[in-house]
Amino acid sequence: MGDIKISKEKYEGIMILAECRSGKLEPVVYELLGCANEINEKLRTEISVVLLGSNIDKYCKSCIHHGADKIYKVDLPILDQINEEIYTELYYQIISKYKPEIVLIPSTIHSKSIAARLASRLDTGLTADCTSLDIDVTSRMLLQIRPAREGAIMATILCPEHRPQMATIRPKVMKCKAVDYSRRGQIISPNIKLPGNVKIKIIDVVKDIINQKYKSESEIIVSVGRGIKSKENLSIIEELANCLGAEIGATRPVIDQGWLEYRSQIGLTGRNVSSKIYFAIGISGAIQHTVGINSVDKIIAINNDKEAPIFKIATYGIVGDLFEVVPLLIKKIKEFQ
C-alpha cells in the first residue's frame, strides 16, 4: 500500500456490492443489508447498494424494502454475465465518486475475485470471509471478525489508516432484516464509463450443478462428525435422514476420510447452511464447523461427551451414545408416520 495519508472524514456511508447474474440477484445481498443495518444502529449513516447487471429494475425496490437508503443502478446488456474486469472498473468508478467508509461484498467466487482487485486499485485493506462485524463508535472503525489459524481462534481485523474499509461476508452467516414495504429510498443511475480495452472475454457459461442444488437447501439437515467412527456406520445416519426427508451434512474429518463427498461438508472450509432444524450427531462443536451453522434455527445435538462445545449452542441436547440414540429416534419417527 502507498504511504499517502487519506482524509478519512471525506468517506461516509455503508455500501454493499450486490451480485447479479443472468438478471438474478444473489439473495446474500439481503443478509448483507441485515448486517449493515445492525452496525448502522451505532454508525448512524446511510446504506447504499450497487446493482450492476441486465434487467435488474425489479431488485431496486426489493433492496430498499430490506433496508437500503440508496440504490446505484447500472443496467446494461453487457453486464448480464459477470466479467470481473468490467465489473471491477465500474465498481471502482462508483466507489471513487461516492466514497463510502465501509464496503461489504458477498464472499462468492466472482465477488471475492472482484474484491481483491478493488482493494488493490483503491489502495486499501480487505478482510475475507468475515463471520461477524461490529463498529468501534469512537473511531468509526469496522471490527472485521473471522476465524484464523484454521478456526482455532477468532481474529478481529482493523483497517485504521485507509478507506474504504472492505470485507467479504460468507453467505448464510448474517440474518436478513425484516422486510418493510413502506420504506422509501433513492434510485440513482450513476454516470459510468465502460472500459475500452477489455482483456477478459466470456466464451461460455457452465452451470454450477452443486451450488444450484444447494440453493434449494433442505429444511432439515442431519449432519455427522467423527463420532460415527466408520463409513459403514453412516447407514443409520442415512436412515434417519430418509425418515425426516432431510439432507445429509458432515464435518471436515468425515470428508477427509472419504466417507462422504465434499459437497456435504459444512463449516469454515465447506458451506454455510440456514436450515430450520440441524441434527449435529457425533460432532464436538469446534469453531471450524459451527461457523457454518450460525444461521440455523434449531440445533439438536447428540454426543456422549456432556462437556462437548456443541451443547453450548444447541437448542436441544442429548447426552448419549449415538449408536443407541439414533436408532431410538428412527423408531419414534416411524411410529408417527
BARO-280113 format. One line per field, with one value per residue (C-alpha): residue number from 1; x, y, z. Coordinates in pm, whole numbers, plus 50000, padded with zeros to 5 digits. Layout:
<bavos>
num: [NUM, ...]
c1: [X, ...]
c2: [Y, ...]
c3: [Z, ...]
</bavos>
This chain:
<bavos>
num: [1, 2, 3, 4, 5, 6, 7, 8, 9, 10, 11, 12, 13, 14, 15, 16, 17, 18, 19, 20, 21, 22, 23, 24, 25, 26, 27, 28, 29, 30, 31, 32, 33, 34, 35, 36, 37, 38, 39, 40, 41, 42, 43, 44, 45, 46, 47, 48, 49, 50, 51, 52, 53, 54, 55, 56, 57, 58, 59, 60, 61, 62, 63, 64, 65, 66, 67, 68, 69, 70, 71, 72, 73, 74, 75, 76, 77, 78, 79, 80, 81, 82, 83, 84, 85, 86, 87, 88, 89, 90, 91, 92, 93, 94, 95, 96, 97, 98, 99, 100, 101, 102, 103, 104, 105, 106, 107, 108, 109, 110, 111, 112, 113, 114, 115, 116, 117, 118, 119, 120, 121, 122, 123, 124, 125, 126, 127, 128, 129, 130, 131, 132, 133, 134, 135, 136, 137, 138, 139, 140, 141, 142, 143, 144, 145, 146, 147, 148, 149, 150, 151, 152, 153, 154, 155, 156, 157, 158, 159, 160, 161, 162, 163, 164, 165, 166, 167, 168, 169, 170, 171, 172, 173, 174, 175, 176, 177, 178, 179, 180, 181, 182, 183, 184, 185, 186, 187, 188, 189, 190, 191, 192, 193, 194, 195, 196, 197, 198, 199, 200, 201, 202, 203, 204, 205, 206, 207, 208, 209, 210, 211, 212, 213, 214, 215, 216, 217, 218, 219, 220, 221, 222, 223, 224, 225, 226, 227, 228, 229, 230, 231, 232, 233, 234, 235, 236, 237, 238, 239, 240, 241, 242, 243, 244, 245, 246, 247, 248, 249, 250, 251, 252, 253, 254, 255, 256, 257, 258, 259, 260, 261, 262, 263, 264, 265, 266, 267, 268, 269, 270, 271, 272, 273, 274, 275, 276, 277, 278, 279, 280, 281, 282, 283, 284, 285, 286, 287, 288, 289, 290, 291, 292, 293, 294, 295, 296, 297, 298, 299, 300, 301, 302, 303, 304, 305, 306, 307, 308, 309, 310, 311, 312, 313, 314, 315, 316, 317, 318, 319, 320, 321, 322, 323, 324, 325, 326, 327, 328, 329, 330, 331, 332, 333, 334, 335, 336, 337]
c1: [50000, 50102, 50222, 49990, 49761, 49393, 49127, 48906, 48639, 48562, 48437, 48090, 47826, 47799, 47797, 47701, 47812, 47527, 47583, 47351, 47396, 47163, 46921, 46901, 47006, 47205, 46995, 47306, 47258, 46962, 47185, 47442, 47164, 47064, 47425, 47463, 47151, 47272, 47608, 47435, 47249, 47585, 47722, 47412, 47486, 47325, 47325, 47356, 47352, 47531, 47336, 47520, 47353, 47091, 46713, 46760, 46500, 46282, 46551, 46583, 46268, 46336, 46672, 46511, 46243, 46524, 46698, 46882, 46857, 47006, 47049, 47319, 47192, 47379, 47155, 47325, 47307, 47687, 47659, 47429, 47720, 47990, 48306, 48535, 48745, 48445, 48274, 48591, 48624, 48261, 48271, 48596, 48436, 48131, 48329, 48575, 48290, 48065, 48340, 48173, 48365, 48266, 48217, 48057, 48086, 47943, 48203, 48121, 48362, 48314, 48275, 48581, 48792, 48647, 48701, 49073, 49110, 48922, 49125, 49443, 49312, 49170, 49492, 49304, 49273, 49039, 48929, 48793, 48523, 48405, 48154, 48073, 48108, 48092, 48178, 48405, 48186, 48462, 48698, 48427, 48649, 48492, 48570, 48607, 48580, 48677, 48822, 49202, 49461, 49228, 48947, 49144, 49080, 48851, 49056, 48938, 49096, 49107, 49191, 49286, 49456, 49289, 48938, 48708, 48716, 48636, 48516, 48368, 48093, 48015, 47658, 47423, 47614, 47415, 47045, 46822, 46643, 46264, 46105, 45939, 45730, 45668, 46037, 46133, 46472, 46657, 46738, 47036, 47185, 47548, 47750, 47998, 48240, 48282, 48646, 48775, 49046, 48894, 49126, 48877, 48619, 48334, 48319, 48064, 47884, 47874, 47617, 47748, 47539, 47643, 47573, 47247, 47137, 47208, 47034, 46716, 46852, 46651, 46467, 46619, 46985, 47125, 47495, 47757, 48105, 48399, 48188, 48038, 48375, 48350, 48191, 47987, 47818, 47678, 47384, 47199, 47253, 47115, 46815, 46741, 46774, 46538, 46278, 46289, 46321, 46646, 46977, 47299, 47584, 47922, 48226, 48563, 48712, 48432, 48500, 48879, 48830, 48642, 48324, 48109, 48158, 48292, 47954, 47826, 48091, 47958, 48176, 48476, 48617, 48277, 47950, 47716, 47361, 47043, 46808, 46519, 46644, 47002, 47096, 47460, 47540, 47878, 48000, 48214, 48135, 48473, 48452, 48567, 48227, 47999, 48076, 47880, 47562, 47523, 47201, 47030, 46703, 46724, 47023, 46968, 47297, 47371, 47705, 47832, 48053, 47843, 48125, 48127, 48119, 47825, 47593, 47670, 47498, 47243, 46872, 46826, 47094, 47101, 47395, 47434, 47586, 47472, 47455, 47185, 47012, 46976, 46801, 46557, 46488, 46429, 46188, 45990, 45973, 45844, 45572, 45433, 45449]
c2: [50000, 50359, 50596, 50880, 50979, 50999, 51228, 50974, 51236, 51252, 50894, 50821, 50552, 50176, 50045, 49690, 49545, 49317, 49027, 48966, 48701, 48647, 48900, 48717, 48873, 48659, 48659, 48708, 49084, 49075, 48920, 49197, 49455, 49297, 49316, 49675, 49787, 49622, 49803, 50120, 50135, 50257, 50430, 50635, 50683, 50585, 50243, 50201, 49906, 49893, 49689, 49600, 49373, 49341, 49361, 49428, 49703, 49476, 49441, 49813, 49837, 49496, 49617, 49935, 49729, 49525, 49833, 50024, 50404, 50442, 50219, 50286, 50101, 50028, 49822, 49723, 49408, 49373, 49319, 49016, 48784, 48886, 48993, 49060, 49312, 49524, 49492, 49592, 49906, 50010, 49944, 50140, 50441, 50432, 50387, 50660, 50902, 50837, 50748, 50507, 50443, 50075, 49839, 49498, 49229, 48875, 48604, 48427, 48313, 48615, 48878, 48762, 48797, 49141, 49245, 49164, 49362, 49656, 49663, 49682, 49964, 50158, 50109, 49979, 49666, 49371, 49108, 48790, 48554, 48751, 48576, 48881, 49260, 49537, 49906, 50097, 50405, 50647, 50572, 50454, 50156, 49838, 49538, 49260, 48925, 48597, 48258, 48232, 47960, 47701, 47813, 47783, 48150, 48433, 48727, 49090, 49279, 49658, 49897, 50212, 50429, 50355, 50392, 50239, 49955, 49645, 49299, 48997, 48813, 48445, 48365, 48242, 48378, 48702, 48748, 48931, 49243, 49217, 49344, 49685, 49757, 50114, 50209, 50463, 50530, 50685, 50500, 50664, 50587, 50698, 50821, 50546, 50479, 50125, 50019, 50018, 49753, 49454, 49154, 48907, 48760, 48534, 48244, 48022, 47987, 47645, 47595, 47508, 47198, 47156, 47517, 47520, 47212, 47366, 47694, 47497, 47369, 47121, 47250, 46964, 46863, 46557, 46620, 46380, 46412, 46186, 46020, 45798, 45612, 45447, 45479, 45163, 45326, 45603, 45373, 45479, 45847, 45783, 45604, 45894, 46142, 45935, 45923, 46302, 46384, 46551, 46634, 46481, 46706, 46640, 46789, 46811, 46494, 46285, 46432, 46397, 46027, 45996, 45877, 46146, 46382, 46735, 46890, 46761, 46949, 47223, 47476, 47701, 47509, 47391, 47576, 47764, 47648, 47805, 47511, 47515, 47204, 47081, 46747, 46755, 46388, 46289, 46644, 46801, 47160, 47301, 47653, 47528, 47361, 47588, 47897, 47718, 47677, 48025, 48084, 47756, 47799, 47493, 47270, 46923, 46781, 46416, 46346, 46115, 46390, 46620, 46879, 46893, 47258, 47179, 47176, 47544, 47645, 47363, 47431, 47076, 46834, 46459, 46318, 45960, 45709, 45800, 45429, 45393, 45731, 45746, 45405, 45513, 45836, 45645, 45412, 45700, 45892, 45583, 45541, 45883, 45831]
c3: [50000, 49946, 50216, 50118, 50405, 50319, 50460, 50632, 50706, 50332, 50347, 50480, 50448, 50411, 50054, 49954, 49622, 49515, 49278, 48982, 48715, 48421, 48568, 48903, 49231, 49473, 49795, 50010, 49947, 50188, 50453, 50398, 50431, 50761, 50880, 50755, 50937, 51256, 51257, 51141, 51472, 51608, 51299, 51204, 50837, 50505, 50344, 49970, 49732, 49396, 49142, 48822, 48568, 48297, 48356, 48726, 48781, 48992, 49257, 49333, 49545, 49699, 49831, 49966, 50143, 50301, 50443, 50169, 50154, 49805, 49503, 49246, 48940, 48617, 48388, 48062, 47842, 47855, 48233, 48206, 48288, 48535, 48358, 48653, 48461, 48361, 48699, 48886, 48675, 48726, 49100, 49118, 48948, 49176, 49499, 49399, 49332, 49633, 49886, 50131, 50452, 50451, 50156, 50215, 49947, 49921, 49969, 49643, 49373, 49145, 49417, 49612, 49300, 49229, 49593, 49574, 49250, 49403, 49723, 49518, 49298, 49594, 49795, 50097, 50310, 50262, 50512, 50353, 50476, 50780, 51003, 51217, 51205, 51464, 51493, 51726, 51759, 51864, 51575, 51331, 51262, 51132, 51351, 51095, 51271, 51108, 51203, 51188, 51229, 51075, 51303, 51627, 51712, 51610, 51485, 51482, 51193, 51158, 50875, 51069, 50805, 50471, 50332, 50242, 50493, 50290, 50392, 50219, 50408, 50377, 50268, 50541, 50838, 50874, 50946, 50698, 50814, 50836, 50514, 50538, 50228, 50344, 50315, 50051, 49900, 49608, 49286, 49115, 48773, 48811, 48516, 48432, 48152, 48023, 47989, 47633, 47613, 47796, 47810, 47963, 47726, 47839, 47592, 47763, 48096, 48264, 48538, 48881, 48947, 49310, 49413, 49217, 49410, 49747, 49674, 49750, 50079, 50284, 50589, 50790, 50782, 50954, 50999, 51128, 51275, 51355, 51626, 51354, 51357, 51012, 50668, 50729, 51029, 50807, 50727, 51044, 50957, 50607, 50756, 50991, 50705, 50489, 50769, 50802, 50431, 50527, 50361, 50495, 50606, 50761, 50932, 50761, 50922, 50772, 50427, 50465, 50535, 50205, 50375, 50209, 49914, 49964, 49872, 50209, 50408, 50637, 50814, 50761, 50463, 50342, 50309, 50541, 50598, 50734, 50776, 51024, 51205, 51224, 51381, 51498, 51556, 51693, 51635, 51908, 51808, 51708, 51568, 51226, 51199, 51399, 51187, 50916, 51121, 51274, 51080, 51172, 51362, 51590, 51662, 51808, 51936, 52014, 52178, 52451, 52596, 52813, 52800, 52418, 52295, 52064, 52367, 52432, 52108, 52081, 52122, 52247, 52360, 52412, 52605, 52494, 52255, 51904, 51817, 52083, 52048, 51668, 51632, 51908, 51720, 51397, 51575, 51725, 51397, 51215, 51477, 51385, 51008]
</bavos>
